[in-house]
Structures are given as structure tokens and as C-alpha cells.
Amino acid sequence: MQERKRWSRLKRFIGTGALSTAILIGNVLPLHAAEANVAVPDISPWSIATLNEGEKYGIYPMDWYYDGTFKQTITSEKFSSLINATEKKLDGLGFTKKYDSLTMPASEEITRSIVVDTLYQLLDRYELPESFAITGVSPASYLQQKGIIKGSGGNTGLQLDHPASVEQAVVMASRLVEYTYDTADAGAEGLMWKVTNDNNTLYLLGSVHMGIAEMYPMHKSIREAFSAADDLWVELDIVNGDMTYLQEKMVYSDGTQLQDHIAPATYEKLQTVLKQLGLPLDTFNSFKPFAISTTLTSFAYFEDPADSIFAMAAGIDQYFITNALLTGKPIHELEGVKVQADVLGDVSAEAQEQELVDLLDTLSSKEASAKIATNLKQMQLEWVAGNADGLKDQLMADGQLTQGETNQKLLGERDKNMALKLAELLEQDGKHTSFVVVGAAITLWMAWSLTCSKKKVTTYNEC
């Protein structure tokens, strides 16, 4: 019962949008200073868009960007790892295999031809629908026709005899995954509604702010809706937002410190957890309880910090904001950092401390943390399946999501204000299409609200 209560307090960060603030906080607190200032990876401009998609598939670790070899010839070991992970991703489509094992090349140097041939053999290994039309054509021609390799001029123009870099191999494998899922009419269904009024259209996508590889690729219909939109609307722009106000909101400005505002027992629990996590005991001495809670929340879901970093990078908001930046699509905020910082920061001191205590108790219990991680994974899988009822049941379990001071702020007036802004978009003159990404819990409420206002709302993932 106590574990369910802790999960109820934590899950609002996943479904209501407050995790956007948690991500921002994670980027400015000293706890994540090293991660926030990590060197920019050496990535070619031509590959960025594909890598933004492919890195979410889980077919290669993002550490490869930073090990100094991304533009160098891929080693047999890395190539084997990439192919095995790509095969595992394709296995998720459920196709029957013609034969059990794939023969990996014995060559010490992995050429582009070897990459092309291996990816083709990997695809041809499955019993595929006729839509793939994979027979009767050479590997290079087939992959070229399907956009998996780019260029022209046959083998000479493609330079198939040249060594393949890690970057080139990863890009081709990523394109193969996207092509295969799209041709199979597969991919994460998500929770998306199409809302229309006269000549105006909103695509309303519910977000889970911590992602998993199963969420990618998203179904082609979601990506096409985004491409068709004139602009992107999010709760807050977690890439370009000004964090000055948030930074000021997180800390005590009157010369006091954390231990002056919370019970000695609470501070002692924090010290114990920080020691358990291998963090300096004075990390949060100047920060308010809400800032500590939102920062430490990720530790309740992941034992390995690398998993936490991937989950945040694979969040739905982050994915579309990055895509908007890459395509030059305007980004607009429904709230902004000030609103979300106020939502969390203006909760009473008593409620902030109780929330911190609940989180610390969770972090102190491996059993409780495991249960919470399981519940989060279930929410993510409900999103992948496009199961609105299942996700709603997860969010509303125990009735805790709508109870308490913080939850009332998160799912109260701010939701109404965002819905009003969206209604205004639908009422504007002319013809306009917007793609809107907000927390899944908020999206469920908004879809209902816009339906009641007599706008035409379609459960898009069932069309």
C-alpha cells in the first residue's frame, strides 16, 4: 500500500508535464553539472536528423558519439553489436525467420559493401509481406531504391569498396529500421487526437516525458502529422527555455539553508540517500525540497545513470522539439518555465517536505524502487500500444493523481488555461495546422474538454 502511494506521488511527473521542469532542474543542479557540460559530439551535419531518430531505437549506445571513433572505420566488434541490436529491433515486428543465424563477415576491415550486404541479408532473413518486394534485385540497388543508402552512380558513386565509418553504418542501420517498420505499417501508436474547427487543425499528442526504445519509431501517421503542421506547441521549450527564473525559484535567497526548513529526521534521511547514491552530502544544502525531489526522482526509476540519460533523451517532448529545430519549424510554449516553476515552487513547505520524505523512503528501498520502475514501464508500454484507457487507469490508480496540493495545481487551473489557448488556435482566421505535445494526463483531459466545446475530435490512432 505504501509503495502504491509513493508511485502515485511520483507518476504525476511522468504524465502531467512537471517532468519538463525536472529535466531543466537536472541540467542546472550541481548533481548533473558534468553531464550538462559534456563535449559536443563530432557528428556530420548530413547525419544529424537520422541519428536523432536512430539513437532512440536502442541499436547503438549514445556513448559512441563521444569515444573519438565515430567518424573512423567501424570495428568488427562494433559492427557485430550494431547488427545484433538491429536484428533484435526488427524481431519486435514478429516476422518469422527463414533461418536461425546470420553469418557475420570475417573481414578485418568493414567496407560499405559489407554493411550494405549484411543489412540486406538481415532483412531478407525474414518472411516479409509482398509490400517489401525484396527479391530479384541486388543488395545495393534494393537499399538505394528504399532510401537506406543515399547517392547515385552505381557502386562507383556509392564507393562501396571504401571503409565504412561508425557513423555511416549507424545511419544505414537506423534507416533500415525506419523503412522496415513503415513498410510493415508498424511503430508506436501513441495517444494522438486530431481536432478540427473550420480550416484549422490540431494534432494533440499525449507525452510520456521519460522514453524507452519501444516508443521508436513512432507510427508513420504521427510523424506525418508533425511534418504537415505549421508549428509545434509544447508546455515549455526544454531546449531553448530561459532557466534564470527557475534557478532563482529553486534556492533559498534569504541566507538560510535546507536544514533550516525541514525536520532533522528528513535531513538525516537525505544524507543517508546521498551517501547511498555516492553523491556529496552537501549537494542540496541551498536547494528547496521540490528541487531536490524533482532531481532525485530519476533515481527511483533507474539504477544506472546511463539509463536515466537515455530516458530523458527519448522523452516525447525532447524528440519533437529537436525535430522542430532540425526542420526549422516554429516552437511555441503553452506555459513556459515560469508557470511550471511556480506550480512546483509555490506548493506549501509542508507538502514539499512530505513529498521529499516519500521519495527518500522509496530510494531507500530496492523493492519500492523496483515496483515504481515496473509501473513506469507499464505506462510507457500502454503509450506504445495506443491504449488510452490503460494509460488512464495507470495514472488514476488509487485516486492519488487528483489529490493533494501539488496535484491540484498540476491538473487544475493550468490545464484549463492551456485548453483555452488551444481553443483560440482553432478559432483563428485562415487555415492553420499545429502539432501539440503535452503530458498524457493533460491530453486526456484536453481531448474531453475540446469535445465538450463542440470541436471535432477524432481518436487519431484508431483512424
N, C-alpha and C positions, 0 to 999 in steps of 0.2 A: 504493500500500500504506500509506504514511504517512498519507494523507488518511483512509483507512478506519479506521485506528487512532484518529485523532483523533475521528472520528464515533462510534466505539464508546465512547469515554470520555464524550462529550457526551450521547449519546442516553439514558443512564440517567436524566437529569434530566427527560426527556420522558415516559418510560414507567413509571418506578418510583416516582415520588412525591416525589423530592427537590426537584423544581422548586417545590413548595409552599413550601419553605424559601427557595429562591432568590427567590421573589416577595416574601416577607417581608423578606428582606435588602435587596431592591431598594427597599423602602419606607422603610428606615431609614438606609441609607448616604447620605452627602452627595451622591453622584452623582445620586440621584433626589430630593433634598430638595425641589426646586421642584415636581416632579410630584406628590409626596405631599401638598404643602400647597396644591394648586390650589384655586381658589374653587369652592364648591358650585354646580352649575348651577341655573338658575332653571327648574325643571320642575314642572308642576302635579301634585298628588297623584293625580288620576284617570288620568294617562297613564304613571305610572312602570312599572307591570307590563308594559304593551305595549312601552314603549321598551326595557326590559331585554331583551325578546325581539328587537324590531326592529333595534336597533343592531348585533346580531350578523350581520344579513343582508347588511351591506355596501351598503345602499341609500342611506345618507347618512353623512357623516363626523361623528364624535362632537364635532368642533370646533364644530358648530352649537349645541351646548349652551351654549357659553361666549362666543359672539360678541355677546351682548347683544340678539339679534333673535329668539330662539326663540319668544317669545310675540307677536311682531309679525307683520304681514301678510307672507306669503311673497312674495318677488320672483319675477318671471318666470324669472330666471336660476336661482335655487334650485329652483323648481318643475320646470323642464326637466331639471335634474340629477337630481332625485328620480325623475321619471318614467322617464328613460333607464336609471337604475340598477335601478329596479323591473322594467322590461322585461327587462333582462339577467338578473335573478334568475329571472324566470318562464321565460325561454328555456332555463334549465337543466332544465326538465321535458321538453323535447324535443317539444313540440306544434308542429304545422305552422301557419304563419301564413296567414291568408286574404289579406292584402295586406301590402306591404312597409313602408310608412311610416305613422306616426301623426301626425295633424295637431295641433300644439300650439296652444293658444288665443292669439289676438292681443291679448287684453285686457291693459291695463297693470295692472289690479287683479285678482288671483286670488281669486275668491269660492269659498265652499264648494261651490256648484253646479258651478263649473268643475273643482274637484278631483274631485267625485263623477263627473261626466260623463267626465272623462279616464280615471279609473281603470276605469270600466265599459268604455269603448272599448278600453282596453288589454287587458282580459280577453277581451272579445268578439272581439278580433282573431285569437284562436287557434281552431283546430279542437278543440273541447273534447268530452270524453265526455258522455253524456247526464246523468250524475250532477250536472252543473253547472246544468242546466235554466235557461239564461240568456236564452232567447227569450221574447217576449211579456210583458215587464214593463219598467217604466221604470227608468233607472239608479238613481235614489234608492230606489225600492221594492226593487230587487234587492239593493243593498248593505245596505239596512236589514234585510231578511229574513235575510241571511247574517251579520249582526253586524259588518259592516265599518264602518258608521256607527251610532251609538247615538242614542237619543232617540225621541220619538213625536210625533204630531200632524201628520204630513204635512210638506209643505215649510215651513209656517209654524213648526212646532215645531222643525224641524231648522235653521231660519234659513239656508237655502241661499243667500239673497241677501247674506249678510254676508261680509266679507273672511275668508279662511282664514289662520290663523297658520301659521308654520313647524311648530309643534308639532302642530296639528290635521292638517295634510297628511301629516306623517311618520307619525303614528299610523294614519291611514286606509290609507296605503300598506303599513305593516307588517302590519295586519290582513288586507289583501288577499293578501299573500304567504302568510301562515299558512293562510288559508282555501283558497287555490288548491292549496298543497302537500298539505293534509289531504284535500281532496276528490279529489285525484289519487292518494291513498294513497302519497305520496312523502315525502321527507325523509331525513336522515342515519340510517342503520341503527344505527350504533354497535355496541358489543360489550356485550350485556347478557344475563345469565343469570337465570332465575327458580329460586330454591332454596326448597323447601318441606319441612317436617317437622311432621306433625300439623296444627295450626291456625296454625302460624307460617310466614311467607313473607319471603324476602329477594329484592329485586331488586338484583342485583350488576352495576354498570356500570363498565366499564373506562374510565379517563380518559386523555386526552392533554392535558397541562397548558398547552399553547400552542395556541390555536384559530385557525381560519380561517372565513371566511364560509360555505364549503361545508358546515360542520358544523351549520348552522342553516337552516331549522328542523329540529330532530330529528324523527324519525318520531313520529307521534302516540302510538304504543304506549309509547314511552319516557316521554313527558310524562304520559300517563295513569297509568302505573305510579308515577311520582313523586307525582301527585295522590292516588292511592289509599293511599300509605304514611302511617303514623302519625308517622314521624320520618325524619330524614336522618342518615346516618353518613358521615363523611369522615375522611381521615388526620389532618388538622388544619384547624381553622377559620381560614382565612386572612383572614377579615374581622374576627372578634372575638377572635382569639388574643392573649394577653399576650406581648409581644415582649421583655420585660425580660431574661429568661434568654438569649434569642438574642443580644441586643445585647452582653451580657457575654461570651458564648462567642465572638463574632466578633473581639474585640480582645485585644491583649496587655495584661495587667493588672500586669505586673512592671516597668513603666517602659521596656521595650525597644520597638523598632520593627521593622517588616518587614525592613529591610535587615540587621538583626542576626541574622536567622533563615534567610535564603536566600542563595544564591550571588550574587556580584556580577554574573555574567552574566545570571542570572534577573532581578535588579532592573533591569538595563540594558534587557532586553527589555520589561519592564513600562513603563519610561519611554518607550521608543520607541512602544509601542502607545497609551499615553495621549496622547502628542503627536499621533499619527495620528488619534485619535478626538476631538481638540480638548478634552481634559479636563485639569484641573490636575495637574501632575506629582506633587503630594503628596497626592492624593486618598486613597490607600490606605496611607499610611505607618504607621498604627496598627492595620491590619487583618491578620488571618491569611490565608494563601493560600487556604483553602477559601472564605472570604467573598468574596475577590476573584474567584475562579473562578466562583462561582455568580452573582455580579452581572454580570460581563462576558460570561457565556455568551450572553445575548440578542444581543450584538453579532456573534456568529458566525452568526446566522440572518438578521439584518435590517440593511440599511444605513441605513434611515430609522427613527429612534426612534419615529415615529408608528406604524409597523408593529408594533414591539415592544409598544407600549402596547395596541394593538388585540388582538394575540395573547394577551396576558395577560388582558385583559378578557373575551376569548372562550374562555378555558380552561373545560373542562367543570366542574371543581370550583367555580370562581368563579360560573358560571352557576347551578348548583343551590343554592349557599349563598345567593346573592342571592334566588333564588326562595323559599327556605325563610324568609328574613327577611320577604319581602313577604307571605307567606301565613300566617305565624305557626307554621310547622312547626318542632318542636324540632330542634336541631342537636347531634349528639354526635360526639366525637372518638375515633377508634380509637387514635391515638397522642398527638397534641398536639405543640406546638412543642419541648418539651424533648427528646423522643425523637428527632425529626428533626434538631434542632440537635446532639445528641450523636453521631448517626450520622455527620454530616459533620465536626464539630469534633474528634472523637476519633480520626480517621484519623491515622496517623503523619505527622510533619513531612515525612519524605522523600516519602511518597506525595502529600501535599498540594502540595509544590513541583513534583513531576513533572507532576501534573495541571495546575498553573498554566502550566508551560512548554509543555505540549501545546496549551493553549488560546491562549496568546500566539502560538505558531507559526501556529496557524490564523488568528488575527486579522490576522497579518502577510501572509497570502497570500489574495488575492482568489479565486484558483482553488479553494483549500481551503475557504474560507467558502461559495463558491457550491455546491460539492459537498455540503457539510453541509446547506445550506438546501434543496437538492433532496431529500436523504434525509429531512429532516423533513417536507417537503410530501408525500412518498410515504407516510410513516407516517400522516399526517393523512387522506389520501385512502383508505387502507386502512380506517381507522376509519369514515369516511363510508359506505363500501361494506359495512361489517359483515364484513369479511374477516379473521377471527381468524387464519387460517393465514398470510395475507400480512403482517399486523402482527407476528406471532410471528417470521416469517422476518427481517423488518427488525430487530427487537430482538435476535435471536440471531445475526445475521450476524457472521462472523469469530470466533464463540465468545467475544467480549470482554465481553458483558454479565454473565457469571457469573464472570469472572476479576478478580483484583486485590482489594486490601484494601477499597476503598470499596464495590465491587460486592458483595462477600461480605456486608458489613454491610447494604447496601440490600436484597438479596434473600436474606437469611439468617434470622436469629432474629426480626427484626421482622415478617416475613411470617407466620411460624408463630404469633406472638403475636396478630396481627390475625385470622388464621383461627380461632384459639381463641375470640376474643371473638364472632365471627360465629356460631360453633357454639353458643355459650351463648345467643345471641339465638334460635336455632332451638329450643332446649331449654326456653325459659321457659314458665311456665304461662299458660293463657288463649290468646287469639287476638291476634296482633300482626303487622303488616307494616312492614318497614323498607326504605328505599331507601339503598343503599350505593354510594359513589363512591370508587374508589381507582385508582391508576396501572394502566395497561393490562397491564403485565408482571405486576404483583402479582395482578390479577384473573384472568389466565390460570392462574396457579399456584393461586389460591384455589378456582377452579371445579373444578380437578382434585382438590384436597385434600378439598373437601366431597363430591365424588363418591365418593372412596375411603372417606369416613366414612359412606357409605350414605344420605346425604341425597338427596332427589330433585332433580336439577339438570337444567334444561331450557335449551338454547341458545335463548334467548327471541327473538332477532332472526331465527330461522328458523321460528318458530311460525306 
